[in-house]
Amino acid sequence: MGFLRRVGVFIGLAVVLALIAGCGETVLDTSKTEEALKANVGHSLETKVTSVDCPSGEKVEPGNTFTCKVALAGGKEETATLEIVNKDADVHVIELSESSQQGQ
């Protein structure tokens, strides 16, 4: 699990992930969040990320957290916990851990 601790260094996924306004609420752009997370995790872990699945409709409220499933090459799965940092929809990863549903 050494590489999981090393991920703490990449925890700066502070990119504006674009906002979508609907019914007076602002939510994260799920596809941009997934793209940014895929690139960042792949670079940080130095491995291929085959897919990322984040929930849609996450409200942009500073302090809110949500999780995304991250599939790595070779069939390994991780769970990334992200936190919304500010009203500009900047987010950062606060934890990346092995998915509890793996059969290893």
KEMARTI-469665 format. One record per residue: residue in three letters; x, y, z of N, C-alpha, C, O, CB in turn. Coordinates in steps of 0.05 Angstrom, whole numbers, plus 5000, padded with zeros to 4 digits. Glycine has a CB too. Layout:
BEGIN
<node res="ALA" n_east="X" n_north="Y" n_up="Z" ca_east="X" ca_north="Y" ca_up="Z" c_east="X" c_north="Y" c_up="Z" o_east="X" o_north="Y" o_up="Z" cb_east="X" cb_north="Y" cb_up="Z"/>
...
//
This chain:
BEGIN
<node res="MET" n_east="5016" n_north="4976" n_up="5000" ca_east="5000" ca_north="5000" ca_up="5000" c_east="5017" c_north="5025" c_up="5000" o_east="5007" o_north="5047" o_up="5005" cb_east="4982" cb_north="5000" cb_up="5024"/>
<node res="GLY" n_east="5043" n_north="5023" n_up="4995" ca_east="5060" ca_north="5046" ca_up="4994" c_east="5051" c_north="5067" c_up="4974" o_east="5053" o_north="5091" o_up="4979" cb_east="5088" cb_north="5038" cb_up="4989"/>
<node res="PHE" n_east="5042" n_north="5058" n_up="4951" ca_east="5034" ca_north="5077" ca_up="4931" c_east="5009" c_north="5093" c_up="4939" o_east="5005" o_north="5116" o_up="4930" cb_east="5029" cb_north="5064" cb_up="4904"/>
<node res="LEU" n_east="4993" n_north="5081" n_up="4957" ca_east="4969" ca_north="5096" ca_up="4966" c_east="4977" c_north="5120" c_up="4983" o_east="4965" o_north="5141" o_up="4982" cb_east="4950" cb_north="5077" cb_up="4981"/>
<node res="ARG" n_east="4998" n_north="5116" n_up="5000" ca_east="5008" ca_north="5138" ca_up="5016" c_east="5020" c_north="5160" c_up="4998" o_east="5018" o_north="5183" o_up="5004" cb_east="5028" cb_north="5128" cb_up="5037"/>
<node res="ARG" n_east="5034" n_north="5151" n_up="4977" ca_east="5046" ca_north="5170" ca_up="4959" c_east="5025" c_north="5187" c_up="4945" o_east="5031" o_north="5210" o_up="4937" cb_east="5063" cb_north="5155" cb_up="4938"/>
<node res="VAL" n_east="5001" n_north="5177" n_up="4943" ca_east="4980" ca_north="5192" ca_up="4930" c_east="4974" c_north="5218" c_up="4945" o_east="4964" o_north="5237" o_up="4933" cb_east="4955" cb_north="5175" cb_up="4928"/>
<node res="GLY" n_east="4980" n_north="5219" n_up="4970" ca_east="4976" ca_north="5243" ca_up="4986" c_east="4989" c_north="5267" c_up="4973" o_east="4980" o_north="5290" o_up="4977" cb_east="4987" cb_north="5239" cb_up="5014"/>
<node res="VAL" n_east="5010" n_north="5263" n_up="4957" ca_east="5024" ca_north="5285" ca_up="4944" c_east="5007" c_north="5296" c_up="4921" o_east="5008" o_north="5320" o_up="4915" cb_east="5051" cb_north="5275" cb_up="4934"/>
<node res="PHE" n_east="4992" n_north="5280" n_up="4908" ca_east="4976" ca_north="5289" ca_up="4885" c_east="4950" c_north="5302" c_up="4893" o_east="4936" o_north="5312" o_up="4875" cb_east="4971" cb_north="5265" cb_up="4867"/>
<node res="ILE" n_east="4945" n_north="5303" n_up="4918" ca_east="4919" ca_north="5312" ca_up="4927" c_east="4912" c_north="5341" c_up="4919" o_east="4895" o_north="5353" o_up="4931" cb_east="4918" cb_north="5310" cb_up="4957"/>
<node res="GLY" n_east="4926" n_north="5352" n_up="4900" ca_east="4920" ca_north="5379" ca_up="4891" c_east="4904" c_north="5380" c_up="4865" o_east="4911" o_north="5394" o_up="4847" cb_east="4945" cb_north="5394" cb_up="4887"/>
<node res="LEU" n_east="4882" n_north="5365" n_up="4864" ca_east="4865" ca_north="5365" ca_up="4841" c_east="4848" c_north="5391" c_up="4842" o_east="4824" o_north="5389" o_up="4841" cb_east="4847" cb_north="5340" cb_up="4840"/>
<node res="ALA" n_east="4861" n_north="5413" n_up="4843" ca_east="4847" ca_north="5439" ca_up="4846" c_east="4844" c_north="5452" c_up="4818" o_east="4857" o_north="5472" o_up="4812" cb_east="4862" cb_north="5458" cb_up="4865"/>
<node res="VAL" n_east="4827" n_north="5441" n_up="4803" ca_east="4821" ca_north="5452" ca_up="4777" c_east="4792" c_north="5460" c_up="4777" o_east="4776" o_north="5447" o_up="4789" cb_east="4827" cb_north="5432" cb_up="4753"/>
<node res="VAL" n_east="4786" n_north="5481" n_up="4763" ca_east="4758" ca_north="5488" ca_up="4761" c_east="4744" c_north="5467" c_up="4743" o_east="4752" o_north="5464" o_up="4720" cb_east="4754" cb_north="5518" cb_up="4750"/>
<node res="LEU" n_east="4725" n_north="5454" n_up="4754" ca_east="4713" ca_north="5432" ca_up="4740" c_east="4687" c_north="5439" c_up="4725" o_east="4671" o_north="5422" o_up="4718" cb_east="4707" cb_north="5410" cb_up="4759"/>
<node res="ALA" n_east="4683" n_north="5464" n_up="4721" ca_east="4660" ca_north="5474" ca_up="4706" c_east="4634" c_north="5469" c_up="4722" o_east="4631" o_north="5449" o_up="4735" cb_east="4658" cb_north="5461" cb_up="4679"/>
<node res="LEU" n_east="4617" n_north="5488" n_up="4720" ca_east="4592" ca_north="5487" ca_up="4735" c_east="4569" c_north="5485" c_up="4717" o_east="4569" o_north="5495" o_up="4694" cb_east="4590" cb_north="5512" cb_up="4753"/>
<node res="ILE" n_east="4549" n_north="5472" n_up="4726" ca_east="4524" ca_north="5470" ca_up="4711" c_east="4502" c_north="5480" c_up="4730" o_east="4498" o_north="5469" o_up="4752" cb_east="4518" cb_north="5441" cb_up="4701"/>
<node res="ALA" n_east="4488" n_north="5500" n_up="4721" ca_east="4466" ca_north="5511" ca_up="4738" c_east="4440" c_north="5499" c_up="4730" o_east="4434" o_north="5495" o_up="4706" cb_east="4465" cb_north="5542" cb_up="4735"/>
<node res="GLY" n_east="4424" n_north="5492" n_up="4750" ca_east="4398" ca_north="5480" ca_up="4745" c_east="4380" c_north="5484" c_up="4769" o_east="4388" o_north="5478" o_up="4791" cb_east="4401" cb_north="5450" cb_up="4738"/>
<node res="CYS" n_east="4357" n_north="5494" n_up="4765" ca_east="4338" ca_north="5499" ca_up="4786" c_east="4349" c_north="5516" c_up="4808" o_east="4343" o_north="5511" o_up="4832" cb_east="4327" cb_north="5473" cb_up="4797"/>
<node res="GLY" n_east="4366" n_north="5535" n_up="4802" ca_east="4377" ca_north="5553" ca_up="4822" c_east="4401" c_north="5541" c_up="4837" o_east="4414" o_north="5555" o_up="4853" cb_east="4357" cb_north="5560" cb_up="4841"/>
<node res="GLU" n_east="4407" n_north="5515" n_up="4832" ca_east="4430" ca_north="5502" ca_up="4845" c_east="4452" c_north="5499" c_up="4826" o_east="4448" o_north="5496" o_up="4802" cb_east="4421" cb_north="5475" cb_up="4857"/>
<node res="THR" n_east="4477" n_north="5500" n_up="4836" ca_east="4500" ca_north="5495" ca_up="4819" c_east="4511" c_north="5468" c_up="4826" o_east="4515" o_north="5461" o_up="4849" cb_east="4521" cb_north="5518" cb_up="4823"/>
<node res="VAL" n_east="4517" n_north="5452" n_up="4805" ca_east="4527" ca_north="5425" ca_up="4809" c_east="4553" c_north="5422" c_up="4793" o_east="4558" o_north="5436" o_up="4773" cb_east="4506" cb_north="5403" cb_up="4801"/>
<node res="LEU" n_east="4570" n_north="5402" n_up="4802" ca_east="4594" ca_north="5397" ca_up="4787" c_east="4589" c_north="5384" c_up="4760" o_east="4569" o_north="5370" o_up="4757" cb_east="4612" cb_north="5378" cb_up="4804"/>
<node res="ASP" n_east="4606" n_north="5389" n_up="4741" ca_east="4605" ca_north="5376" ca_up="4715" c_east="4618" c_north="5349" c_up="4719" o_east="4642" o_north="5347" o_up="4721" cb_east="4619" cb_north="5393" cb_up="4693"/>
<node res="THR" n_east="4602" n_north="5328" n_up="4720" ca_east="4612" ca_north="5301" ca_up="4726" c_east="4633" c_north="5291" c_up="4706" o_east="4653" o_north="5280" o_up="4714" cb_east="4589" cb_north="5281" cb_up="4726"/>
<node res="SER" n_east="4629" n_north="5296" n_up="4680" ca_east="4648" ca_north="5286" ca_up="4660" c_east="4675" c_north="5300" c_up="4663" o_east="4696" o_north="5287" o_up="4661" cb_east="4637" cb_north="5290" cb_up="4632"/>
<node res="LYS" n_east="4675" n_north="5326" n_up="4669" ca_east="4701" ca_north="5340" ca_up="4673" c_east="4714" c_north="5331" c_up="4699" o_east="4739" o_north="5329" o_up="4700" cb_east="4696" cb_north="5370" cb_up="4674"/>
<node res="THR" n_east="4698" n_north="5325" n_up="4720" ca_east="4709" ca_north="5315" ca_up="4745" c_east="4723" c_north="5288" c_up="4740" o_east="4745" o_north="5283" o_up="4749" cb_east="4687" cb_north="5313" cb_up="4766"/>
<node res="GLU" n_east="4709" n_north="5271" n_up="4725" ca_east="4720" ca_north="5244" ca_up="4719" c_east="4745" c_north="5246" c_up="4702" o_east="4765" o_north="5232" o_up="4708" cb_east="4699" cb_north="5227" cb_up="4705"/>
<node res="GLU" n_east="4745" n_north="5263" n_up="4682" ca_east="4769" ca_north="5266" ca_up="4665" c_east="4793" c_north="5276" c_up="4681" o_east="4815" o_north="5266" o_up="4678" cb_east="4763" cb_north="5286" cb_up="4642"/>
<node res="ALA" n_east="4789" n_north="5296" n_up="4698" ca_east="4810" ca_north="5308" ca_up="4714" c_east="4821" c_north="5287" c_up="4734" o_east="4845" o_north="5285" o_up="4738" cb_east="4801" cb_north="5333" cb_up="4729"/>
<node res="LEU" n_east="4803" n_north="5272" n_up="4747" ca_east="4811" ca_north="5252" ca_up="4766" c_east="4826" c_north="5229" c_up="4752" o_east="4846" o_north="5220" o_up="4763" cb_east="4786" cb_north="5240" cb_up="4781"/>
<node res="LYS" n_east="4817" n_north="5221" n_up="4729" ca_east="4831" ca_north="5200" ca_up="4714" c_east="4859" c_north="5208" c_up="4707" o_east="4878" o_north="5192" o_up="4711" cb_east="4815" cb_north="5194" cb_up="4688"/>
<node res="ALA" n_east="4863" n_north="5232" n_up="4697" ca_east="4890" ca_north="5242" ca_up="4690" c_east="4908" c_north="5244" c_up="4715" o_east="4931" o_north="5236" o_up="4714" cb_east="4888" cb_north="5268" cb_up="4676"/>
<node res="ASN" n_east="4897" n_north="5255" n_up="4736" ca_east="4912" ca_north="5260" ca_up="4760" c_east="4921" c_north="5235" c_up="4774" o_east="4944" o_north="5232" o_up="4782" cb_east="4897" cb_north="5278" cb_up="4779"/>
<node res="VAL" n_east="4902" n_north="5216" n_up="4777" ca_east="4908" ca_north="5190" ca_up="4790" c_east="4928" c_north="5174" c_up="4773" o_east="4947" o_north="5163" o_up="4784" cb_east="4883" cb_north="5174" cb_up="4795"/>
<node res="GLY" n_east="4924" n_north="5174" n_up="4747" ca_east="4942" ca_north="5159" ca_up="4729" c_east="4970" c_north="5170" c_up="4731" o_east="4989" o_north="5155" o_up="4732" cb_east="4932" cb_north="5161" cb_up="4701"/>
<node res="HIS" n_east="4973" n_north="5196" n_up="4732" ca_east="4999" ca_north="5209" ca_up="4733" c_east="5012" c_north="5204" c_up="4761" o_east="5035" o_north="5197" o_up="4762" cb_east="4997" cb_north="5239" cb_up="4728"/>
<node res="SER" n_east="4996" n_north="5206" n_up="4782" ca_east="5007" ca_north="5203" ca_up="4809" c_east="5015" c_north="5174" c_up="4815" o_east="5035" o_north="5170" o_up="4828" cb_east="4987" cb_north="5212" cb_up="4829"/>
<node res="LEU" n_east="4999" n_north="5155" n_up="4806" ca_east="5005" ca_north="5127" ca_up="4812" c_east="5023" c_north="5115" c_up="4790" o_east="5032" o_north="5092" o_up="4793" cb_east="4979" cb_north="5112" cb_up="4814"/>
<node res="GLU" n_east="5027" n_north="5130" n_up="4769" ca_east="5043" ca_north="5120" ca_up="4746" c_east="5032" c_north="5093" c_up="4736" o_east="5047" o_north="5074" o_up="4732" cb_east="5072" cb_north="5116" cb_up="4755"/>
<node res="THR" n_east="5006" n_north="5093" n_up="4732" ca_east="4992" ca_north="5070" ca_up="4722" c_east="4969" c_north="5079" c_up="4705" o_east="4960" o_north="5102" o_up="4707" cb_east="4983" cb_north="5050" cb_up="4744"/>
<node res="LYS" n_east="4959" n_north="5061" n_up="4688" ca_east="4937" ca_north="5069" ca_up="4671" c_east="4910" c_north="5067" c_up="4686" o_east="4905" o_north="5047" o_up="4700" cb_east="4935" cb_north="5051" cb_up="4646"/>
<node res="VAL" n_east="4894" n_north="5087" n_up="4684" ca_east="4868" ca_north="5087" ca_up="4696" c_east="4849" c_north="5081" c_up="4673" o_east="4847" o_north="5095" o_up="4653" cb_east="4861" cb_north="5115" cb_up="4710"/>
<node res="THR" n_east="4834" n_north="5059" n_up="4676" ca_east="4816" ca_north="5051" ca_up="4654" c_east="4790" c_north="5065" c_up="4654" o_east="4777" o_north="5069" o_up="4633" cb_east="4812" cb_north="5021" cb_up="4655"/>
<node res="SER" n_east="4780" n_north="5072" n_up="4678" ca_east="4755" ca_north="5087" ca_up="4680" c_east="4752" c_north="5100" c_up="4707" o_east="4764" o_north="5092" o_up="4727" cb_east="4731" cb_north="5069" cb_up="4674"/>
<node res="VAL" n_east="4735" n_north="5121" n_up="4708" ca_east="4728" ca_north="5134" ca_up="4733" c_east="4697" c_north="5138" c_up="4732" o_east="4686" o_north="5146" o_up="4711" cb_east="4743" cb_north="5162" cb_up="4736"/>
<node res="ASP" n_east="4684" n_north="5133" n_up="4754" ca_east="4655" ca_north="5136" ca_up="4755" c_east="4649" c_north="5152" c_up="4780" o_east="4651" o_north="5143" o_up="4803" cb_east="4641" cb_north="5108" cb_up="4756"/>
<node res="CYS" n_east="4639" n_north="5177" n_up="4775" ca_east="4631" ca_north="5195" ca_up="4797" c_east="4601" c_north="5200" c_up="4796" o_east="4589" o_north="5198" o_up="4774" cb_east="4647" cb_north="5222" cb_up="4795"/>
<node res="PRO" n_east="4589" n_north="5205" n_up="4818" ca_east="4560" ca_north="5210" ca_up="4818" c_east="4554" c_north="5237" c_up="4805" o_east="4570" o_north="5255" o_up="4805" cb_east="4549" cb_north="5210" cb_up="4847"/>
<node res="SER" n_east="4530" n_north="5238" n_up="4793" ca_east="4522" ca_north="5263" ca_up="4781" c_east="4505" c_north="5279" c_up="4801" o_east="4495" o_north="5269" o_up="4820" cb_east="4506" cb_north="5258" cb_up="4755"/>
<node res="GLY" n_east="4503" n_north="5305" n_up="4795" ca_east="4486" ca_north="5322" ca_up="4811" c_east="4498" c_north="5331" c_up="4837" o_east="4484" o_north="5340" o_up="4855" cb_east="4461" cb_north="5309" cb_up="4816"/>
<node res="GLU" n_east="4525" n_north="5330" n_up="4840" ca_east="4537" ca_north="5338" ca_up="4865" c_east="4536" c_north="5369" c_up="4867" o_east="4546" o_north="5383" o_up="4850" cb_east="4567" cb_north="5329" cb_up="4866"/>
<node res="LYS" n_east="4523" n_north="5379" n_up="4888" ca_east="4519" ca_north="5407" ca_up="4892" c_east="4546" c_north="5420" c_up="4900" o_east="4562" o_north="5408" o_up="4915" cb_east="4498" cb_north="5413" cb_up="4914"/>
<node res="VAL" n_east="4551" n_north="5443" n_up="4889" ca_east="4575" ca_north="5458" ca_up="4895" c_east="4571" c_north="5473" c_up="4921" o_east="4561" o_north="5496" o_up="4922" cb_east="4583" cb_north="5478" cb_up="4872"/>
<node res="GLU" n_east="4579" n_north="5460" n_up="4943" ca_east="4578" ca_north="5472" ca_up="4969" c_east="4604" c_north="5465" c_up="4983" o_east="4610" o_north="5442" o_up="4988" cb_east="4553" cb_north="5461" cb_up="4986"/>
<node res="PRO" n_east="4620" n_north="5486" n_up="4989" ca_east="4646" ca_north="5481" ca_up="5001" c_east="4644" c_north="5463" c_up="5026" o_east="4626" o_north="5466" o_up="5043" cb_east="4659" cb_north="5508" cb_up="5010"/>
<node res="GLY" n_east="4662" n_north="5443" n_up="5027" ca_east="4662" ca_north="5424" ca_up="5049" c_east="4647" c_north="5398" c_up="5043" o_east="4652" o_north="5378" o_up="5056" cb_east="4649" cb_north="5436" cb_up="5073"/>
<node res="ASN" n_east="4630" n_north="5398" n_up="5022" ca_east="4617" ca_north="5373" ca_up="5014" c_east="4637" c_north="5353" c_up="5004" o_east="4657" o_north="5360" o_up="4991" cb_east="4595" cb_north="5378" cb_up="4993"/>
<node res="THR" n_east="4633" n_north="5327" n_up="5010" ca_east="4650" ca_north="5306" ca_up="5000" c_east="4633" c_north="5286" c_up="4985" o_east="4609" o_north="5284" o_up="4989" cb_east="4665" cb_north="5292" cb_up="5023"/>
<node res="PHE" n_east="4646" n_north="5272" n_up="4967" ca_east="4633" ca_north="5251" ca_up="4951" c_east="4655" c_north="5231" c_up="4942" o_east="4679" o_north="5237" o_up="4943" cb_east="4618" cb_north="5262" cb_up="4927"/>
<node res="THR" n_east="4647" n_north="5207" n_up="4934" ca_east="4666" ca_north="5187" ca_up="4926" c_east="4662" c_north="5179" c_up="4897" o_east="4640" o_north="5181" o_up="4886" cb_east="4663" cb_north="5162" cb_up="4943"/>
<node res="CYS" n_east="4684" n_north="5172" n_up="4885" ca_east="4685" ca_north="5162" ca_up="4857" c_east="4699" c_north="5136" c_up="4856" o_east="4718" o_north="5131" o_up="4871" cb_east="4699" cb_north="5183" cb_up="4838"/>
<node res="LYS" n_east="4690" n_north="5118" n_up="4839" ca_east="4704" ca_north="5092" ca_up="4834" c_east="4725" c_north="5096" c_up="4813" o_east="4719" o_north="5108" o_up="4792" cb_east="4683" cb_north="5070" cb_up="4826"/>
<node res="VAL" n_east="4748" n_north="5086" n_up="4817" ca_east="4771" ca_north="5089" ca_up="4799" c_east="4780" c_north="5061" c_up="4792" o_east="4789" o_north="5046" o_up="4809" cb_east="4794" cb_north="5106" cb_up="4811"/>
<node res="ALA" n_east="4778" n_north="5053" n_up="4766" ca_east="4788" ca_north="5027" ca_up="4757" c_east="4815" c_north="5030" c_up="4745" o_east="4819" o_north="5046" o_up="4727" cb_east="4768" cb_north="5014" cb_up="4737"/>
<node res="LEU" n_east="4834" n_north="5013" n_up="4755" ca_east="4862" ca_north="5014" ca_up="4745" c_east="4867" c_north="4990" c_up="4726" o_east="4852" o_north="4971" o_up="4727" cb_east="4881" cb_north="5014" cb_up="4768"/>
<node res="ALA" n_east="4888" n_north="4993" n_up="4710" ca_east="4896" ca_north="4971" ca_up="4693" c_east="4901" c_north="4946" c_up="4710" o_east="4911" o_north="4948" o_up="4732" cb_east="4921" cb_north="4978" cb_up="4676"/>
<node res="GLY" n_east="4894" n_north="4923" n_up="4700" ca_east="4897" ca_north="4898" ca_up="4715" c_east="4873" c_north="4891" c_up="4732" o_east="4874" o_north="4871" o_up="4746" cb_east="4922" cb_north="4900" cb_up="4732"/>
<node res="GLY" n_east="4852" n_north="4907" n_up="4731" ca_east="4828" ca_north="4901" ca_up="4746" c_east="4826" c_north="4911" c_up="4774" o_east="4806" o_north="4906" o_up="4787" cb_east="4825" cb_north="4872" cb_up="4746"/>
<node res="LYS" n_east="4846" n_north="4925" n_up="4784" ca_east="4845" ca_north="4936" ca_up="4811" c_east="4827" c_north="4960" c_up="4812" o_east="4825" o_north="4976" o_up="4793" cb_east="4874" cb_north="4944" cb_up="4820"/>
<node res="GLU" n_east="4812" n_north="4962" n_up="4834" ca_east="4794" ca_north="4984" ca_up="4837" c_east="4801" c_north="5000" c_up="4863" o_east="4808" o_north="4989" o_up="4883" cb_east="4765" cb_north="4974" cb_up="4839"/>
<node res="GLU" n_east="4798" n_north="5026" n_up="4860" ca_east="4803" ca_north="5045" ca_up="4882" c_east="4778" c_north="5062" c_up="4886" o_east="4762" o_north="5064" o_up="4868" cb_east="4828" cb_north="5062" cb_up="4877"/>
<node res="THR" n_east="4776" n_north="5073" n_up="4910" ca_east="4755" ca_north="5092" ca_up="4916" c_east="4768" c_north="5118" c_up="4923" o_east="4784" o_north="5120" o_up="4941" cb_east="4736" cb_north="5082" cb_up="4939"/>
<node res="ALA" n_east="4761" n_north="5139" n_up="4908" ca_east="4772" ca_north="5166" ca_up="4914" c_east="4750" c_north="5183" c_up="4928" o_east="4728" o_north="5184" o_up="4918" cb_east="4781" cb_north="5180" cb_up="4887"/>
<node res="THR" n_east="4758" n_north="5195" n_up="4950" ca_east="4740" ca_north="5213" ca_up="4964" c_east="4749" c_north="5241" c_up="4958" o_east="4772" o_north="5248" o_up="4963" cb_east="4740" cb_north="5207" cb_up="4995"/>
<node res="LEU" n_east="4731" n_north="5257" n_up="4947" ca_east="4738" ca_north="5284" ca_up="4939" c_east="4722" c_north="5304" c_up="4956" o_east="4700" o_north="5298" o_up="4966" cb_east="4731" cb_north="5289" cb_up="4909"/>
<node res="GLU" n_east="4734" n_north="5328" n_up="4960" ca_east="4721" ca_north="5349" ca_up="4975" c_east="4718" c_north="5374" c_up="4958" o_east="4738" o_north="5381" o_up="4944" cb_east="4736" cb_north="5355" cb_up="5002"/>
<node res="ILE" n_east="4695" n_north="5386" n_up="4958" ca_east="4692" ca_north="5412" ca_up="4944" c_east="4704" c_north="5433" c_up="4962" o_east="4696" o_north="5437" o_up="4985" cb_east="4661" cb_north="5417" cb_up="4938"/>
<node res="VAL" n_east="4723" n_north="5448" n_up="4950" ca_east="4738" ca_north="5467" ca_up="4966" c_east="4725" c_north="5495" c_up="4967" o_east="4725" o_north="5507" o_up="4989" cb_east="4766" cb_north="5471" cb_up="4953"/>
<node res="ASN" n_east="4713" n_north="5504" n_up="4945" ca_east="4702" ca_north="5531" ca_up="4945" c_east="4678" c_north="5533" c_up="4926" o_east="4671" o_north="5513" o_up="4912" cb_east="4723" cb_north="5551" cb_up="4938"/>
<node res="LYS" n_east="4667" n_north="5556" n_up="4924" ca_east="4644" ca_north="5561" ca_up="4906" c_east="4651" c_north="5560" c_up="4877" o_east="4633" o_north="5559" o_up="4860" cb_east="4631" cb_north="5587" cb_up="4913"/>
<node res="ASP" n_east="4677" n_north="5561" n_up="4871" ca_east="4686" ca_north="5559" ca_up="4843" c_east="4688" c_north="5531" c_up="4834" o_east="4696" o_north="5525" o_up="4811" cb_east="4713" cb_north="5573" cb_up="4840"/>
<node res="ALA" n_east="4680" n_north="5512" n_up="4851" ca_east="4679" ca_north="5483" ca_up="4845" c_east="4707" c_north="5471" c_up="4843" o_east="4711" o_north="5451" o_up="4829" cb_east="4665" cb_north="5478" cb_up="4819"/>
<node res="ASP" n_east="4727" n_north="5483" n_up="4856" ca_east="4753" ca_north="5470" ca_up="4859" c_east="4749" c_north="5446" c_up="4878" o_east="4735" o_north="5448" o_up="4898" cb_east="4775" cb_north="5490" cb_up="4869"/>
<node res="VAL" n_east="4761" n_north="5424" n_up="4871" ca_east="4760" ca_north="5400" ca_up="4888" c_east="4788" c_north="5389" c_up="4893" o_east="4806" o_north="5395" o_up="4878" cb_east="4742" cb_north="5378" cb_up="4875"/>
<node res="HIS" n_east="4790" n_north="5374" n_up="4915" ca_east="4815" ca_north="5360" ca_up="4919" c_east="4809" c_north="5332" c_up="4930" o_east="4788" o_north="5328" o_up="4943" cb_east="4834" cb_north="5375" cb_up="4938"/>
<node res="VAL" n_east="4827" n_north="5314" n_up="4925" ca_east="4824" ca_north="5286" ca_up="4935" c_east="4833" c_north="5286" c_up="4963" o_east="4856" o_north="5294" o_up="4969" cb_east="4839" cb_north="5266" cb_up="4916"/>
<node res="ILE" n_east="4816" n_north="5276" n_up="4981" ca_east="4825" ca_north="5274" ca_up="5009" c_east="4833" c_north="5246" c_up="5017" o_east="4846" o_north="5241" o_up="5037" cb_east="4803" cb_north="5284" cb_up="5027"/>
<node res="GLU" n_east="4825" n_north="5226" n_up="5000" ca_east="4833" ca_north="5199" ca_up="5005" c_east="4830" c_north="5182" c_up="4980" o_east="4812" o_north="5186" o_up="4964" cb_east="4816" cb_north="5186" cb_up="5028"/>
<node res="LEU" n_east="4849" n_north="5164" n_up="4976" ca_east="4847" ca_north="5144" ca_up="4955" c_east="4854" c_north="5117" c_up="4968" o_east="4876" o_north="5113" o_up="4978" cb_east="4867" cb_north="5151" cb_up="4931"/>
<node res="SER" n_east="4834" n_north="5099" n_up="4967" ca_east="4838" ca_north="5074" ca_up="4981" c_east="4828" c_north="5051" c_up="4963" o_east="4813" o_north="5055" o_up="4945" cb_east="4824" cb_north="5074" cb_up="5008"/>
<node res="GLU" n_east="4838" n_north="5027" n_up="4970" ca_east="4829" ca_north="5003" ca_up="4956" c_east="4799" c_north="5000" c_up="4960" o_east="4789" o_north="5003" o_up="4982" cb_east="4845" cb_north="4978" cb_up="4964"/>
<node res="SER" n_east="4786" n_north="4992" n_up="4938" ca_east="4757" ca_north="4988" ca_up="4940" c_east="4752" c_north="4963" c_up="4958" o_east="4765" o_north="4943" o_up="4954" cb_east="4744" cb_north="4984" cb_up="4912"/>
<node res="SER" n_east="4733" n_north="4965" n_up="4976" ca_east="4727" ca_north="4943" ca_up="4994" c_east="4713" c_north="4920" c_up="4980" o_east="4710" o_north="4899" o_up="4992" cb_east="4710" cb_north="4953" cb_up="5017"/>
<node res="GLN" n_east="4705" n_north="4924" n_up="4955" ca_east="4691" ca_north="4903" ca_up="4941" c_east="4710" c_north="4885" c_up="4925" o_east="4701" o_north="4866" o_up="4911" cb_east="4671" cb_north="4915" cb_up="4922"/>
<node res="GLN" n_east="4736" n_north="4889" n_up="4927" ca_east="4755" ca_north="4872" ca_up="4913" c_east="4757" c_north="4845" c_up="4927" o_east="4755" o_north="4843" o_up="4951" cb_east="4782" cb_north="4885" cb_up="4912"/>
<node res="GLY" n_east="4761" n_north="4826" n_up="4911" ca_east="4764" ca_north="4798" ca_up="4922" c_east="4792" c_north="4789" c_up="4924" o_east="4799" o_north="4768" o_up="4914" cb_east="4748" cb_north="4779" cb_up="4904"/>
<node res="GLN" n_east="4810" n_north="4805" n_up="4936" ca_east="4838" ca_north="4797" ca_up="4939" c_east="4845" c_north="4790" c_up="4967" o_east="4868" o_north="4783" o_up="4973" cb_east="4856" cb_north="4819" cb_up="4930"/>
//
